[in-house]
Amino acid sequence: MTRFEQIDPVIRQWSHERQLPLYTEYKETEVRSFEVPGSSGAACQIWIEVGHTLSVCVWDRADRRRTFETDASSLRGALDEALNVARRWAS
C-alpha cells in the first residue's frame, strides 16, 4: 500500500522542476494535485491517487479524463505523461 509520505519527495521535486504549485489539501482531505493552465484560458487538473494502487489522473474539468497506473519508481514518468496530456488539452 502506497502512502503520500512515501512519494512526497518525488512529487515535491517534480513540482518544483515544472514550476507547478502543489496542492496538499482539499476540503480538509489530504491530496496531491496540480492545476495546469493553458494558453486558451482553460485549465486541467492532475492528481495522484494512493492506496493499493498508485495512479496519476488528468482531467480537463469537462469530459476528458485519463489515468496512468504506475509504481513509485515510475511516478515521475507518469506525471510527465499526464502533464503532456494536460497541456495538449488546455491549449
N, C-alpha and C positions, 0 to 999 in steps of 0.2 A: 504494500500500500504506500503510495507516494503522498507526502505532505508538502505544503508550500515551503516550510522551513528547509527542507532538503534541497530544493531547487532555487531558492531565493537568490543565492549568489549569481547563478547563471542568468536569471531573469533581470536582476538589477544591472549587471554588466551589459547585457543586450540592450536594455532600455537606455542606458547612458550612451552607448555607442551609436544608437539610432536616433538619439535625441527625442525620444518619445516618453512623455511623463507616464509613470507607473502609478496606477490606482490600486490601493490595497484594501479599501473598504467601500461597501455599497449597502446602504440601508442596514447598517450595523452588522453586516456579514463580511467575513474575510474573503477577499477576491484578489485576483491578479489580472488586471485588464489595461488596455491601451486604447486611446482614441486616435484614429488615423485620418487627418483632414485631407481633403482633395482639393485640387485647383478649381473645381467646379462649385465649391461650397458644400458639397456632400461630404459625409464622413462615414467611416466604417469603424467597427469595434472588433478588437482582438481580445480574447480572454483565454485563460488556462484553467482547465478542469483537472482536479486531482482526485485520487481515491484508488480504487483497484486498477484503474487505467489512467494514463496521462494523455490528455488531449489538448490541442491548441485549436480554437474555434475562431472563425472570422465571419462577420455578419455585416451586411450593407444597411442595416436598420430598415429593411423593407422585406424583399422576398428571397434574396440570396444568402445562403449560409453554407459554409464548408468546414469540415472537421478533419484535422490531421492527428491521427493516433500516433504516439511517439513513446519514447522512453527517455529517462533523464540524460543519457549520453547523446541523444539526437535532438534534444529540445531546441538548441539554437537553430538548427536547420529547419525544424518545423515552424519556429517563429518567423524565420526569414521567408519561408514559403507563404505563410499567412500574410505577412507584410506585403509581399509582391501581389497577392490576390487583392488585398485591401486597397493598395494604391491603384491597381487597374480598375477596380470597381468605383473608386471615389474620384477618378479623373474625369 
